[in-house]
Amino acid sequence: MKIPFNKPFLTGNEAEYIRQAVYSGKLSGNGVYTRKCQKFFEDRYGFRKALMTTSCTDALEMAAILCDIKPGDEVIAPSYTFVSSVLAFVRQGARIVFCDSCKDNPDIDPDKIEALITPKTKVIVPVHYAGVACDMDRIMDIAARHNLLVVEDAAQAIDSYYKGRALGSIGHLGCFSFHETKNIIAGEGGLLTINDPRFIRRSEIIWEKGTNRSEFFRGEVNKYGWVDTGSSFLPSELISAFLWAQIENLDMIQTRRKELWLRYHAGLQELADKGCLTLPVIPDYATNNAHIFYVVCRSLKERTALIRHLKDNDILSVFHYLSLHKSAFYTTHPDFRPDNCRDVETVAVTNFDGTVTDEVQIVGLDLPECDRYADCLLRLPMYYELTDQECDQVIDCIRDFFIG
Ligand SMILES: *Cc1c(COP(=O)(O)O)cnc(C)c1O
């Protein structure tokens, strides 16, 4: 039997809740299920306000609008992340200033942020990679001292904490994803969290196509109209109905994922002790929501061989995130880069198989930890229905690769 990399888990009630939403007669957004989901997240995680969105990408777009990003403003983000973390700001005309990852995990390195701040900097975007918290006290302190906003990309970070505080509740704004690859899912879906009360009124308006319709529905105004920019960021009731079935099973899903994560970690410890690979590190200030289980290989060549070995044994593993600072878009769009990242050069890169290819790079922009994760990090199968036997099969296959 093949072991896939991911398998979306259905709790069993999704279709029933969607049926109820369909026959309730209220199909559009901001109905019963939307509000149930939002209230759940606010109560459980202490978000000042939560708004369901059609994706995390859309939540990030709302955040970029709320931060009032204008062309030329600078946004500091890690380069080892998904495109959406920065795309939302690029659409508002921001210049993206990429920061390197930490040595012992892929999160943004707080020691390297301050040197990137200029008078044009407006926002820092910490991405909680694998649901493991960035060092938020350090980041919030830097932001406060330089009068910057913090937008947490918590796409992977549902039910994860930093020093007892839920991720997504610490920055001025936070963004979650319920894409089918995440811990709890709605197919496509997301959540914007608003922790700074200054943004609450405007967030509802942007969410509702630039109108004050939410105030009208609450009876606070007697007519509503066009008052601001915005879009149709709110999902239909069907999405929230699906998500509600997942929310009801959140603890069960999290418990199982953490068991699997620990099983992988224990099973691969010997290889880590031998120096064959590096296991993920959860800092003392962070909890583990078991979104991803990854290993870091010693080289791109070894990772490529390991992926092949696993595939030959019917196990699908994946790498992700090519460094964004070397992407086709960033290297060809100087308007979205800061002033000190103007020049590009073509560099001959020797691949692991000995071939040489030309790569366009930005002169002086060297993010070695990011590049190392891009080359060497490998994600192993991780989903609710993965059995202990399958998990052991993956572990044995990796042991077989390194020590036969
Ligand atoms: C999944 C993910 C996103 C995008 O989420 P969507 O809901 O698919 O828009 C953004 N950032 C990170 C770090 C992600 O992992």
The ligand as an SDF file (V2000), in Angstrom:
LIG
                    3D

 15 15  0  0  0  0  0  0  0  0999 V2000
   -0.7520   27.3990    3.5520 C   0  0  0  0  0  0  0  0  0  0  0  0
   -0.0100   28.6650    3.7910 C   0  0  0  0  0  0  0  0  0  0  0  0
   -0.4630   29.9090    3.3170 C   0  0  0  0  0  0  0  0  0  0  0  0
   -1.6260   30.0470    2.3810 C   0  0  0  0  0  0  0  0  0  0  0  0
   -2.8190   29.5790    2.8690 O   0  0  0  0  0  0  0  0  0  0  0  0
   -4.0970   29.5370    1.8840 P   0  0  0  0  0  0  0  0  0  0  0  0
   -5.2240   29.3030    2.8270 O   0  0  0  0  0  0  0  0  0  0  0  0
   -3.8720   28.4060    0.9430 O   0  0  0  0  0  0  0  0  0  0  0  0
   -4.1900   30.8570    1.2030 O   0  0  0  0  0  0  0  0  0  0  0  0
    0.2360   31.0580    3.6640 C   0  0  0  0  0  0  0  0  0  0  0  0
    1.3440   31.0020    4.4200 N   0  0  0  0  0  0  0  0  0  0  0  0
    1.8310   29.8300    4.8740 C   0  0  0  0  0  0  0  0  0  0  0  0
    3.0480   29.8230    5.7160 C   0  0  0  0  0  0  0  0  0  0  0  0
    1.1750   28.6280    4.5580 C   0  0  0  0  0  0  0  0  0  0  0  0
    1.6830   27.4680    4.9940 O   0  0  0  0  0  0  0  0  0  0  0  0
  1  2  1  0
  2  3  1  0
  2 14  2  0
  3  4  1  0
  3 10  2  0
  4  5  1  0
  5  6  1  0
  6  7  2  0
  6  8  1  0
  6  9  1  0
 10 11  1  0
 11 12  2  0
 12 13  1  0
 12 14  1  0
 14 15  1  0
M  END
$$$$
